[in-house]
C-alpha cells in the first residue's frame, strides 16, 4: 500500500473532504438500493423489512470496519457512525432496528480509538 506525505493543510482540504464524501456515498448507496427494492415491491424472500434493515446495517458496519482497519480513515467511519445514530433516533419506536443501529454506531466509534491520530 502506498502512503501520501501530506501536510495538515492538504489533509484537511483534500483527504478529509473526500473521506466524508465517500462515507455519504456509502450511506446513500445503501439507502438508494433499499428505496429501489421497495419501489419494485421486492418481497425480501419473506424476511421482514425490519430484519432486512438490520442486515443492511450489519453490511454497512462491516464495510466501515474494513475501511477503519485497512485505511485508518477516521472521517469516513465517523460519517457512518453519524448515519447509524440518526437511524437509531429516527426508529426509536422500532427497537429491532434502533438497538442494533445504536450498538453498531458505538462499536464503530470505539473501533476508532486505536486508529485516531495521536499527538506527538
BELRAHU-V727969 format. One record per residue. RES is the residue in one small letter. SS is DSSP state (alpha for helix, beta for strand, coil for the rest). PHI is phi in radians with two decimals (none if undefined). PSI is psi as a letter, one per 30 degrees, with the letter a starting at -180 (NA if undefined). Layout:
BEGIN
res,ss,phi,psi
RES,SS,PHI,PSI
RES,SS,PHI,PSI
END
This chain:
BEGIN
res,ss,phi,psi
x,coil,none,k
x,coil,-1.66,l
x,coil,-2.17,l
x,coil,-1.86,k
x,coil,-1.75,i
x,coil,-1.98,k
x,coil,-1.43,l
x,alpha,-1.03,e
x,alpha,-1.05,e
x,alpha,-1.15,e
x,alpha,-1.09,e
x,alpha,-1.20,e
x,alpha,-1.62,f
x,alpha,-2.12,d
x,alpha,-1.15,e
x,alpha,-1.15,e
x,alpha,-1.05,e
x,alpha,-1.17,e
x,alpha,-1.13,e
x,alpha,-1.12,e
x,alpha,-1.09,e
x,alpha,-1.10,e
x,alpha,-1.07,e
x,alpha,-1.24,e
x,alpha,-1.11,e
x,alpha,-1.07,e
x,alpha,-1.08,e
x,alpha,-1.16,e
x,alpha,-1.10,e
x,alpha,-1.09,e
x,alpha,-1.11,e
x,alpha,-1.21,e
x,alpha,-1.09,e
x,alpha,-1.08,e
x,alpha,-1.12,e
x,alpha,-1.13,e
x,alpha,-1.10,e
x,alpha,-1.15,e
x,alpha,-1.06,e
x,coil,-1.37,f
x,coil,1.01,h
x,coil,-1.17,k
x,coil,-1.48,f
x,alpha,1.21,g
x,alpha,0.95,h
x,alpha,1.47,g
x,coil,-1.51,k
x,coil,-1.07,k
x,alpha,-0.98,e
x,alpha,-1.13,e
x,alpha,-1.18,e
x,alpha,-1.12,e
x,alpha,-1.05,e
x,alpha,-1.15,e
x,alpha,-1.06,e
x,alpha,-1.16,e
x,alpha,-1.10,e
x,alpha,-1.13,e
x,alpha,-1.10,e
x,alpha,-1.10,e
x,alpha,-1.15,e
x,alpha,-1.09,e
x,alpha,-1.06,e
x,alpha,-1.10,e
x,alpha,-1.11,e
x,alpha,-1.14,e
x,alpha,-1.13,e
x,alpha,-1.07,e
x,alpha,-1.31,e
x,alpha,-1.53,e
x,alpha,-1.81,f
x,coil,0.96,h
x,coil,-1.72,j
x,alpha,-1.15,e
x,alpha,-1.06,e
x,alpha,-1.03,e
x,alpha,-1.16,e
x,alpha,-1.10,e
x,alpha,-1.11,e
x,alpha,-1.15,e
x,alpha,-1.06,e
x,alpha,-1.07,e
x,alpha,-1.11,e
x,alpha,-1.11,e
x,alpha,-1.11,e
x,alpha,-1.08,e
x,alpha,-1.13,e
x,alpha,-1.08,e
x,alpha,-1.21,e
x,alpha,-1.12,e
x,coil,-1.85,h
x,coil,-0.95,e
x,coil,-1.28,f
x,coil,-1.89,i
x,alpha,-1.11,f
x,alpha,-1.14,f
x,alpha,-1.76,e
x,alpha,-1.12,e
x,alpha,-1.16,e
x,alpha,-1.06,e
x,alpha,-1.08,e
x,alpha,-1.15,e
x,alpha,-1.14,e
x,alpha,-1.16,e
x,alpha,-1.07,e
x,alpha,-1.14,e
x,alpha,-1.07,e
x,alpha,-1.14,e
x,alpha,-1.09,e
x,alpha,-1.19,f
x,alpha,-1.17,f
x,coil,-1.43,f
x,coil,-0.99,e
x,coil,-1.29,f
x,coil,-1.60,f
x,coil,-1.00,k
x,coil,-1.10,k
x,coil,-1.87,k
x,coil,-1.30,k
x,coil,-1.71,NA
END
